Amino acid sequence: LMHLDAVIQRLISGENAAIRAEWVDACDIIGRKVRRGNVEGVVTALDTDGALILAIGTGLRRVGCGDITVVDVL
């Protein structure tokens, strides 16, 4: 709870971008190849809503909620 309170205090003080960057880094998904249903691609980013942005053969595709499978193993 103390850690959660510290993060909330950081949010209140306006450190949203730094906290988001830490969260994206902790996800360890950028650059990984994933699959959701019949869509497969490399994760290039996470948008501000937490959706994955995948590079697929035809361009970029946003993948919101749902299960994904990591295709590659680091």
N, C-alpha and C positions, 0 to 999 in steps of 0.2 A: 504494500500500500504506500510505503514511503516513496518508492520509485515512481509509482503512478502519480502521486502528488507532485513530485518533482517535474515530471513531464507536463502535467497540467499547468503548473506554474510557468514553464517555458512557453507553452501555448499562449497563455494569458499575456506574457511579455512580448509576444510577437515573433517567436522563433519557429513559426510554422514551416518555412522552407527548409530549415536545418533539420527539423524533426522528420519531415517527409523524406529528405535525402538519406537520413539514417535508416529509415524504414525500408526504402527501396534497396539500399545496400544490404540490409539484413535479409531481404527476400532471396537474394542470390539466384535470381531467375533471368536477369538480363544476359543475352547471348546464348541462352539455352534453347534447344529445339523442342517444341511441345506440340501436342495434338489435343484438339477438342472436337469430338465428333469426326467429321470428314475434313476438318481444317487443320493443316499442319504448317508450322512456320517457326521462325526464330524470333524470340522476344527481343524487341528493340527498346522498349520503354514500358513504364507503368504510367497511366494518365492520372490526373488528380482525383478521379473517382476510384482508383485502384484497379481499373481494367488493364489487361495486357494489350500492348500494341505489337502485333506480329507482322514480320516481313514474310509475305507469301509470294508465290510466283507472279501474281498480278499486281502487287503493290503492298500497301499496308492494310491491316484489318484489325479492328478493335474487338477484343473478346472480353465480354463482361463477366457475369456470374456463371458458374458451372464448374464441373470437374475438368481438370486437364491431366494429361499424361506427359511426363517428361520423356522425350524420345532418346536424347543423348545422355550419357553419363559422364560427369566431369572426373 
